[in-house]
Amino acid sequence: MFAKRMQKFQSHMCESGIDVALVTDDDNVYYLTGYYDYLHMEFGRPTILVVHSDGECLLITPTIDLNAALSLAKVGRIAAWNDGMGGEWRAELPTAVKGALSVGVEPDLMPPVVRAFVEKLVPLDRMVSVTPILAEMRMIKSVDELKLARHAGQVAMAMMEAGRNTIGDGVPEFEVALATSQAGTRKAAELLAAHYDAADMSPNTHFLQIMASGDTITKTHHRATTRIMRRGEPVFLCFCGMTNFHRFKLGFDRTFWIGEIVDKQQERIYEVAVASQAAALDALRPGVTAESVHAAYAEAIQGAGYEYPFRCGRATGFSYLEKPQLVTGDTTVLQPGMIFAVDGSVTADTFRAQVGDSFIVTEDGWEAVTKHPKSLDAVIL
């Protein structure tokens, strides 16, 4: 799988006249080589994948992670560097780019310290972005990637069910987060054992649970706290960061109420949110532009008298955000094999409602990867 991706990337490099590419984005390094969970720039340690259009690939990574690199990375050669020794990660780069007339970089993703050094080696007029090439490659998912997506959906649904079952009057928010993490981890472990040879891949869910309840409901990315939930309050659960199975990401969220809906205005707002997602799904199919899906969603919201919303959705995969996005201005034509998180959402002064799922674009429409009831009677717990 990784060798095929690398060969395809090198082919695109040749077509674009790029002699060597320096790949530094963590997700792209994984996508091309299978190497992951090494120390990143938060610890001041760059990892750089050097890809020659017509030669072997070189992985430059810290010595502290050498054993992992030897086990995981599908590359021709690994150059390990140690803190304070010689030129560290810089040592291999002069030779790697020597004589190259065109050097590919990821302008928005390369760590500043690496970018500054590369600019000393390569004139700016010889640098070209490889981001569009990699983004294009990653838009259409392979059969193996679609399998990962469907399993990620099962993990997400296990977390949602556990969260739903834990919500209640007198329950602190963090108890919901504990329940969702355990359920997601157990489902991921079950799937890894049954379907993958992935001894090094952790099943554990991570990322702080996004949830809000009561008067915090308008805080879109609120985290679980010690707040005690009460009857009649709305509760929002989001798994857009926690759904990360075998490194594959999805979007998934729901709004619930405990016992009853006290404020009937919340009921109307919720129904508009659900209708806006339905409008987007009516438009979601191959052959249409990404922005047209957003337009259908936005029309449903604004037509009901609410403000113009944030983007309807985003492509997902090995990154939380991939291309294209379902937003005004993105004219990408949708194709089978793309995967999107598609939201329905309405925000008012004192309440917001959101429902979101992930979908695979198929030959004649879409396939839902995540499912959970959305009817009013189903979300009042």
N, C-alpha and C positions, 0 to 999 in steps of 0.2 A: 504493500500500500504506500509506504513512505518513498520507496524507490521510484514508483510510478509518478508520484507527485513531483519528486525532484527532477526526473527526466522531463516532465511536462514544463516545469519552471525553466529549466535550462533551454528547452526548445523555444519558449517565449522570449527568453533573453537573446537568443541568436536572432530571432525575427526582428527584435527591437534594436539590434546592434549593441547590446550591453555585454561587455567583456567579463566583468566580475560584479557580483552583488554582495553587499554587506547587510545581512539580515540580523536585526537586533530585537524585534518584537517577540516577546515570549511565546505568544500563540503561533506566530509564523515559524519560529524555530521548531516548535512541536509539530506543526502541520507538515513540515518538510523532512524532519529527521526522527520524530518520536521521542525526543529528549525533553524532559520536563522536571519540575520540582527541584531545580537548582537554585542557589542563592542569587538574588536579583540585585538591582541597583539600590534597593533600600539598604543593602549592606555594602554598597560601594563596589560591587563586583560585576563587571560587565561579562556577558557571554555574547560572542559574535559568531555567526555562521557565515563563512566565506564560500560563495558559490561561483565557480568558474563556468562559463558557458560551454567550455569544451574540455573540462578536466575534472579532477577529483575535488570533492568538497572538504573544507577544513572547518572544524569546530574549535573555537578558542573559548576555553571555560576554566574557572578556578580549579586548582589542584584539589581543593577540599571536596569537590564534586566529581573528581575523575572516575571513581568507581561506578557512579551512577551513569556517567557519560559512556563508559566502556560497555555497560550493560544495555543501555537504551538507544544511544544515538546511531542512526544508520548513515554514517558518513565515511569518507575515505580515510581521513586522518584527524586525530585529536591533538591539539596543542594545549597542554595544561599550564597555567601560570600561577605563581604564588605571590602572596602579599610581600612587597618590598624587594623582590628579587629581580634583578635585571630590568628589562623594560616592561615587566608584567604583561598585561593583555596587548600592549602596544607593539611588542617585539615582532610579531608575525605580520603585522599589517603593511609595512613598507614593501616587503617582498610580494605580498598578496596582490597589491594594486600596481606594482611596477610594470610599466609599459602598457597599462590599460588605457585605451582611448575613451572608454565610457564606463563609469563606475556607478552601479545602482545602489541607492540608499533608500531608507524609509524616513523621509524628512521630518514627519511629525511624530515618529516613534523611536528614533535613535536617541539614546541618552546624550544630553548636552556635552558631557565630558568626552564621549566618543566622537561626537560630531565635530567638536573643536579640533581634535587630533587629526581626524580624517581630512578636514579642510586644509591642514598644513601639508598633507601629502598629495591631495588631488585638487587641481584648479576647479573652481565652481562651475565653469563652463563644460567640464567633463563629467559632472554629476547629473544623474537622472533618477527620477523616482521609480522604484519598482512596486510601490504600493498599489497602483492600479492593476498591475499584472496579478499580484497575489489576491487582491480583492475579487477580481474577475474569476480566478481559478476556484475560489472558495464559495462563490455564489450558488453553483449547482452542486448539490450533494450527491455523493456516490451511493451505491447500494449499501456499503458498509456504514456510511455516515447516517443514512436513513434508519438503519437498524439501531444505531446509537441513539438517534432522536426518539424513536419509539420507546426504547428502554428508559431514556431520560424522562419521558412522559409518565411512565409507570412510577418512577421515583417521585416525581412531582405530585402525582395523584395520591400516593401513599402519604406524603407530607400534608397535603390539603385535608385528607380524611382525618388524620391524627389531630391536626389543628382544630378542625371543626368539632371533633368529639371532646376536646379539652376546654373549649370556650364555655364559660358559664358565669353566673352570678357569684361574686365572691372569689373568683379565680384571678391570681395575678398574671399579668401578660407573660412573664418569663416562663411560666409553666407551659404555655402554649409553644413557646420557642423550644423548650426541652423536648416536648412531645414530637414536634415536627422533625427535629434533628434526629431523634432516635428512629422514627419511622422511616425517614429517608435513607439513613445509613443501613438499616436492616434490609430494606428493599434492594438497595444498591448491592449489598453483599450477596444477596440471593441471586441477583441477575449476573453479577461477575462470576460467581461460582458455576452457574448453569450454562453460560454462553460465551465466556471469554477465557483465554489463557493470559491472565493479567495479574500475576502474583505481586507485582510492584504497584499496582493501581489501588489506592485507598478508596474504600467505599464511604468513608466518613463525610457527611455533609459539613459544609463550612459556610462562612459569611453570616454576619449577624442577621437574625430574623427581622424582616421588614414587617411591621404590624402597627396598627394604631387602633385606639378605642376611645369611645366617649368624646370628650372635648379636644382630643388630639387628632381626631379623624381627618382634619384638613392638612395635616403634616404628611405629605406624600411618602416620604422615606423615613418615617419615624421607626425607631428600633424598640424591641420589646424591653419593658422596664418593670419595676416593681408595682406599677399602677394596678389597682384592683378593679376589675371589670364589674359592671352592675347591670341588672335587668333593665331592658329597654334601650340599652346603648348599642350603637353600631360598632362593628369590629371589622377591620380590614386586614387581610392576610395576603402577603406577596411573596412569591418564591422565585422571582426573577434573578436573584443572586445565588440562592441556595440550590437551584436545579442545575447541577453540574456533575452529570454522570459520565465517568470515563472521559472527562474533560469536555463533554458536549453540553452546551447551555441551551436553556429554553426560558420562555416567559410564561407566568401563570399566576393569576390573582383573583380574589373574590371578596365581596363585602357581605357581612352577616349582621344579624341583630340577635340580641339575647332576650328571648321570651316574647317580645312584641316590638312594634314600631310605634313609639310614643308620638313622634313628630311626623305627621302625615306628609309634610313637604319632602321629607327624606324618601318616602315611598315613591313620589313622582320623579324625583331626581334619579333614583335608582333605575326606574323603568326607562328613562331616557338613556341612561348609560348602557343598559342592555340593548335597547333599540339601536344605538349608535354602533355597537359591535356587529349587530345583525346586518346593518346597512353596509358596513365594511365587508362582511363576508359575502353579501350578495354581489359585491363588485370584485371580490378576490378570485382571480382565475388567470390562466396563461393568456398572454397577448395584450393585456391592459397595462397601463403605466402604473408605477408605484404611487404617484401622486393622485391618480384617479380614485384609488381605494381610500386614501386619506380624505379626498373631497367628499365622498359619499358619507363617511363617518362624520365629518365636520358639519355637513348640511343637516344631518339628523339632530345634532346638538344645537346648532344655531337656529334651526327651524323651530326648536322647542323653546327658544328665548334665552339660551345660555351663551356664554362667551365662547369665542373661537378657541378650540382646544389645542393641547400639545399634540405631537405626532401620534398618528393612529397605531403605528407599529414599527418594528425593526426586524431585519434579518438576524438570525442567530446561528450559532454553530460552535466552533471552537473558541469563539470570542462572544462576549455578552452583546456586543454591537458589531454587526457586519453590514455589508452593503447588499442590496439597497435598503433605504428607509422608506416607510410609508408616510411621506410628508410632502408638503407643497414644495415644488422645485425639483423633485427627484423623478426624472422622466424615464428611468430604467423600465424596460418592458419585462414583465414577469414571465418566468419560464418554469416548466415542470422541474421539480427537484429543489426549488428554493424553499426555505423554511422561514416563517415569520411568527413573531409574537404579535398578536392583534388585540388591541384594547378597545373597550368601550368605557368612556369616562365623562363625568360631569362634575365640575367644581362650582360650589356656591360659597357664600360668605362663611357659613357655619357648618357646612357639610360637603363631603365629596364622596362619590360612589365610583367604583371601578371594578370592571370584570375583564379578565384577559385570559387568552389561551394561545397555544402554539399550533400552527398548521403547516402541513406540507402542501405546496402547490402541485396538483396532479395534472394529467392531460386534459381533464374536463372540469376542473374545479379545485377542490381542496380536500385534504384528509385531516381530521382533528387528531392531534397528538396528545392533548390534555383534555379531560372532560370532567365536569362537576356541575351539578344542578345550579340553575340560575333563576328559576321561577321564584316569586316572592314567598310562596308557602314553603319552599325548600331552604331558603336562606334565613328564615326566622327559626332560631334554634330553641 
